[in-house]
Amino acid sequence: MEMGVESLKKYIKSLAAASVIFAIVGFGQPGAQAASIGMGSVGSDVTYVQSILKKLGYFNTQTTGYYGPITTEAVKQLQRDFGLEPIGGVGPQTSKLIQEIEMMAHVVYGESRGESYQGQVAVASVILNRVDSNEFPDTVQDVVFQRNAFTAVNDGQFNLQPNDTAYHAVKDALLGWDPSYGSVYYYNPKLATDQWIFTRTVTKQIGNHHFAY
């Protein structure tokens, strides 16, 4: 179905919000080495990275905007956990990881903030399962912003600020927990209006959501 005018406006607004995410720390330029930050860096880019690290449980103090030893060690732990070289600085690969975590957290919060923690991890897993599927785009960004893929993107809930729970749910999904059992769809059977979704094979029900492939 084509979007209505209001839905399209909300979709464009969400894309604009995402562009702010990409602009920070050179996220819109994953290959730009000049965008890297590390020991001794100062400013809003550092504050942003510290805030994401804090939400993920790596940075257990107040954000300062100064990239010192505490930030370096927090970034190293993030890199170790996600299989990146623990250099302690934020280069292209770490920037891309943070970008993807941020986008996914916005989806998880917008789509499932009223669900259990397991249900939120399952929603994050669906995004990753779509990336791995030949039937969907092959990057987190393209999956999230595929037209009509997620209600939260269409209706503007993507723009809400996720809580720490949403970030931790994304972290657990990225680290391999998949309560959806490989699902690439989820829906609330009481709210779904597209009859096609009911033809999909349900793998699990978690809270109000049915997960399916």
Buried (B, 14 or more C-beta within 10 A) or exposed (E): EEBEEEBEEBBEBBEEBBEEBBEBBBBBBBEBEEBBBBEEBEEEBBBBBBEBBBBBBBBEEEBBBBBEEBBBBBBBBBBEBBEBEEBBBBBBBBBBBBBBBBBBBBBBBBBBBEBBBBBBBBBBBBBBBBBEBEEBBEEBBEBBBEEEBBBBBBBBBBBBEBBEBBBBBBBBBBEEBBBBEBBBBBBBEEEEEEEEBEEBEBBBEBBBBBBBB
